[in-house]
Amino acid sequence: MLIESVLAGAVRGGTSMLYPVLGETIAERSGVINLGTEGCMLAGALAAYVVGIETGSVWLGALAGAAAGAALALVHAFMVLSRGSNQIATGLVITFLGLGTTALFGQSYVGQGVNAFAAVPVPGLSEVPFIGRVLFDHDPLTYLSLVAAVVTWFVVFRTRTGMKLRAAGERPEVLEAFGLSPVRIRYVAVVVGGSLAGLGGGQLSTAFTRNWSENMTVGRGFVAVALVIFAAWNPLKAIGGAYLFSGAIALQLELQARGSEISKYLLQAMPYVTVIVVLAVMSRRQLQRSPESLARVLG
Amino acid sequence: MSVETSVHPFDDEPIDEPVDESSQGLTTGAAGLTPGDGTSVTSLASGGAGWGHASAVLRWTFALSAAVVLYGAFLATKGADPVTALEAMWESAFGSTNNLGETLVRAAPILLASLAVVVPARAGLFNIGGEGQLLMGAIGAHGMAMALDGALPRPAALVLAGLGGAALGAAWAAIPVLLKLFTATSEAITSLLLNYIAALVLTWLVFEPWKDPASLGQAYSRELDTTTRLPVIWGERVHLGIVVALIAAVFVWLALRSTSWGFRLQVLGGNEEAARRAGFPVARLTIGAMLVGGALAGLGGFVELAGVEGRLRPEILGGYGYVAFLGSWLARHDPLKAVVASVMLGAIVVGGFGLKIATGLSGGAVDVLMALVLLAILGFAQPRGAR
């Protein structure tokens, strides 16, 4: 069953994408773009892996992953919000910092097996043909990521906190008029975003690949930033975005396994091509749907 | 035109002190903040009083020293003696004529790829695709060299191979800028993602169609013949490509400074609306800036292939495009300062080899130093408006 394998693979591999897309959605809703998401994911991947090995607890590992992502994002927030440095350049520097630090501290952990997150089939539902394998036979962080998407959507669009977050990104002067600090809100949003990216990295190393290697995210964090646009800054649509990329990965792996005529190296490029093509097709419409101030500035 | 305006230019009102300037840069593209602001801000910062210049030097010295000290502390956490480690890095980058030569050899592709960031930045574009454009340049140069197959005399063969690299680099850069103009997709994001695709195309070529039949375990392409190798001009390794890179830097400097093209790019980068009202061909200028950038990076790929490597392998030029992006920001998008920045970054790359021998720390260690230097410069050394 090609479709079943691809969809199951999309969900399994998409979790490590969904967390950073959600995180970056929160950060960008507040008005800050963080290309350091890639670095936050790497930091999270290594921290979760190491803490998982050292303590024997995958959950402590996941927590450490989130903390590491948050720590790196805090540097980005400080540079951008308190030192006024350029967001794009700083984000790439943050990624460099994450790449270098994890390469150094991960050196001795390469190839060590981790005490990994196991799949927890949902009783009953996982027996359902097709749907069971696609949706209900995954590790706990995968179920949690879907909950996180719904919760993020609710918080962003249905709560006071979410209103402040969106105001910080769209009409900071309104916040000021109410005596609130847009800068503080942005700090929180960027750090929360980084922690989700770190958690996504942690899922990648402790549940998906179950291994650590240098630069193991290979651009997933950058793709996440692209998928935020695809998802039009909407946490629920982020699910589709994350699974689109991981679905493309699953499809090319499946094609490789079935002995496709196309070179495996070119198949590996397919997920990145997919993201660029989808963005190109959808960008203009997404930008129209985006917050008013965004449309206003773009004219 | 800057990426923030296309990705999410949320705030166009100053919020409070710290965010004030950056938020203006995000949205209005105020002259002081878009990537194309290099010269204007420099002149503001250092122009006029000698005091301003002195304080800038002080700020830079302080920021750089802080970065190095922090890095030393960082190395200490890995059990390395910071002084020994930093000495080993310095020694390996500048310790002898040959080591200095190695630093210059590394600086050449970094400089060309930095210029590939500088020119688009002048027009308000973010080119983060230098990595992919470098690789495409190496591929184009290699393809041309194989097609010529030693049939032409060396000068002609070298020029054609260089053109092949520049052309493919420019073609690769055309993708993000055309997507930006026709579909409003952020060129920062697409150029960045294209790096991963370029790397896979290179891997494919080297492992499959262009694989040297003689290569067994480690895949590489056939070796260039002597007509397409850049001559060594100094010491053992310093090749003509360094001169090519320096000439390119001077050309870019002159073109941006003294031609109407450079002036128009500057206006476009400062305020797209103003450029439109002045009747400038905005789309053509935008495409042109990016293509010139891609061609420069492509030339960088050629220089590394023809001057150093001689054949393609999957790891060729790994990471240089990102280093060069940092270099352009270090130089505040000034072509001549980019020369200094590239030598400095080349020295850090070469220093990393010394560090590895002296302490056994992985190559990633130098990424940390580059990041710290950049954080110090971006956040602390430059006057606020210029960050």
Boltz contact constraints between the chains, C-beta under 6 A:
constraints:
  - contact:
      token1: [A, 28]
      token2: [B, 8]
      max_distance: 6.0
  - contact:
      token1: [A, 31]
      token2: [B, 10]
      max_distance: 6.0
  - contact:
      token1: [A, 31]
      token2: [B, 11]
      max_distance: 6.0
  - contact:
      token1: [A, 33]
      token2: [B, 7]
      max_distance: 6.0
  - contact:
      token1: [A, 79]
      token2: [B, 379]
      max_distance: 6.0
  - contact:
      token1: [A, 82]
      token2: [B, 18]
      max_distance: 6.0
  - contact:
      token1: [A, 83]
      token2: [B, 379]
      max_distance: 6.0
  - contact:
      token1: [A, 84]
      token2: [B, 21]
      max_distance: 6.0
  - contact:
      token1: [A, 84]
      token2: [B, 22]
      max_distance: 6.0
  - contact:
      token1: [A, 84]
      token2: [B, 384]
      max_distance: 6.0
  - contact:
      token1: [A, 84]
      token2: [B, 387]
      max_distance: 6.0
  - contact:
      token1: [A, 85]
      token2: [B, 378]
      max_distance: 6.0
  - contact:
      token1: [A, 85]
      token2: [B, 379]
      max_distance: 6.0
  - contact:
      token1: [A, 85]
      token2: [B, 387]
      max_distance: 6.0
  - contact:
      token1: [A, 86]
      token2: [B, 387]
      max_distance: 6.0
  - contact:
      token1: [A, 88]
      token2: [B, 3]
      max_distance: 6.0
  - contact:
      token1: [A, 88]
      token2: [B, 126]
      max_distance: 6.0
  - contact:
      token1: [A, 88]
      token2: [B, 188]
      max_distance: 6.0
  - contact:
      token1: [A, 89]
      token2: [B, 329]
      max_distance: 6.0
  - contact:
      token1: [A, 93]
      token2: [B, 371]
      max_distance: 6.0
  - contact:
      token1: [A, 93]
      token2: [B, 374]
      max_distance: 6.0
  - contact:
      token1: [A, 93]
      token2: [B, 375]
      max_distance: 6.0
  - contact:
      token1: [A, 96]
      token2: [B, 367]
      max_distance: 6.0
  - contact:
      token1: [A, 96]
      token2: [B, 370]
      max_distance: 6.0
  - contact:
      token1: [A, 96]
      token2: [B, 371]
      max_distance: 6.0
  - contact:
      token1: [A, 97]
      token2: [B, 371]
      max_distance: 6.0
  - contact:
      token1: [A, 99]
      token2: [B, 367]
      max_distance: 6.0
  - contact:
      token1: [A, 100]
      token2: [B, 364]
      max_distance: 6.0
  - contact:
      token1: [A, 100]
      token2: [B, 367]
      max_distance: 6.0
  - contact:
      token1: [A, 100]
      token2: [B, 368]
      max_distance: 6.0
  - contact:
      token1: [A, 101]
      token2: [B, 368]
      max_distance: 6.0
  - contact:
      token1: [A, 103]
      token2: [B, 362]
      max_distance: 6.0
  - contact:
      token1: [A, 103]
      token2: [B, 364]
      max_distance: 6.0
  - contact:
      token1: [A, 104]
      token2: [B, 362]
      max_distance: 6.0
  - contact:
      token1: [A, 104]
      token2: [B, 364]
      max_distance: 6.0
  - contact:
      token1: [A, 104]
      token2: [B, 365]
      max_distance: 6.0
  - contact:
      token1: [A, 107]
      token2: [B, 362]
      max_distance: 6.0
  - contact:
      token1: [A, 169]
      token2: [B, 10]
      max_distance: 6.0
  - contact:
      token1: [A, 170]
      token2: [B, 10]
      max_distance: 6.0
  - contact:
      token1: [A, 172]
      token2: [B, 11]
      max_distance: 6.0
  - contact:
      token1: [A, 172]
      token2: [B, 15]
      max_distance: 6.0
  - contact:
      token1: [A, 173]
      token2: [B, 13]
      max_distance: 6.0
  - contact:
      token1: [A, 182]
      token2: [B, 15]
      max_distance: 6.0
  - contact:
      token1: [A, 183]
      token2: [B, 19]
      max_distance: 6.0
  - contact:
      token1: [A, 219]
      token2: [B, 196]
      max_distance: 6.0
  - contact:
      token1: [A, 222]
      token2: [B, 192]
      max_distance: 6.0
  - contact:
      token1: [A, 226]
      token2: [B, 189]
      max_distance: 6.0
  - contact:
      token1: [A, 263]
      token2: [B, 204]
      max_distance: 6.0
  - contact:
      token1: [A, 263]
      token2: [B, 208]
      max_distance: 6.0
  - contact:
      token1: [A, 265]
      token2: [B, 200]
      max_distance: 6.0
  - contact:
      token1: [A, 265]
      token2: [B, 203]
      max_distance: 6.0
  - contact:
      token1: [A, 265]
      token2: [B, 204]
      max_distance: 6.0
  - contact:
      token1: [A, 266]
      token2: [B, 204]
      max_distance: 6.0
  - contact:
      token1: [A, 268]
      token2: [B, 200]
      max_distance: 6.0
  - contact:
      token1: [A, 269]
      token2: [B, 197]
      max_distance: 6.0
  - contact:
      token1: [A, 269]
      token2: [B, 200]
      max_distance: 6.0
  - contact:
      token1: [A, 272]
      token2: [B, 193]
      max_distance: 6.0
  - contact:
      token1: [A, 272]
      token2: [B, 196]
      max_distance: 6.0
  - contact:
      token1: [A, 272]
      token2: [B, 197]
      max_distance: 6.0
  - contact:
      token1: [A, 276]
      token2: [B, 190]
      max_distance: 6.0
  - contact:
      token1: [A, 276]
      token2: [B, 193]
      max_distance: 6.0
  - contact:
      token1: [A, 279]
      token2: [B, 185]
      max_distance: 6.0
  - contact:
      token1: [A, 280]
      token2: [B, 179]
      max_distance: 6.0
  - contact:
      token1: [A, 280]
      token2: [B, 183]
      max_distance: 6.0
  - contact:
      token1: [A, 280]
      token2: [B, 185]
      max_distance: 6.0
  - contact:
      token1: [A, 283]
      token2: [B, 183]
      max_distance: 6.0
  - contact:
      token1: [A, 283]
      token2: [B, 184]
      max_distance: 6.0
  - contact:
      token1: [A, 283]
      token2: [B, 185]
      max_distance: 6.0
  - contact:
      token1: [A, 284]
      token2: [B, 184]
      max_distance: 6.0
  - contact:
      token1: [A, 287]
      token2: [B, 184]
      max_distance: 6.0
  - contact:
      token1: [A, 293]
      token2: [B, 10]
      max_distance: 6.0
  - contact:
      token1: [A, 297]
      token2: [B, 5]
      max_distance: 6.0
  - contact:
      token1: [A, 297]
      token2: [B, 9]
      max_distance: 6.0
  - contact:
      token1: [A, 297]
      token2: [B, 12]
      max_distance: 6.0
  - contact:
      token1: [A, 297]
      token2: [B, 27]
      max_distance: 6.0
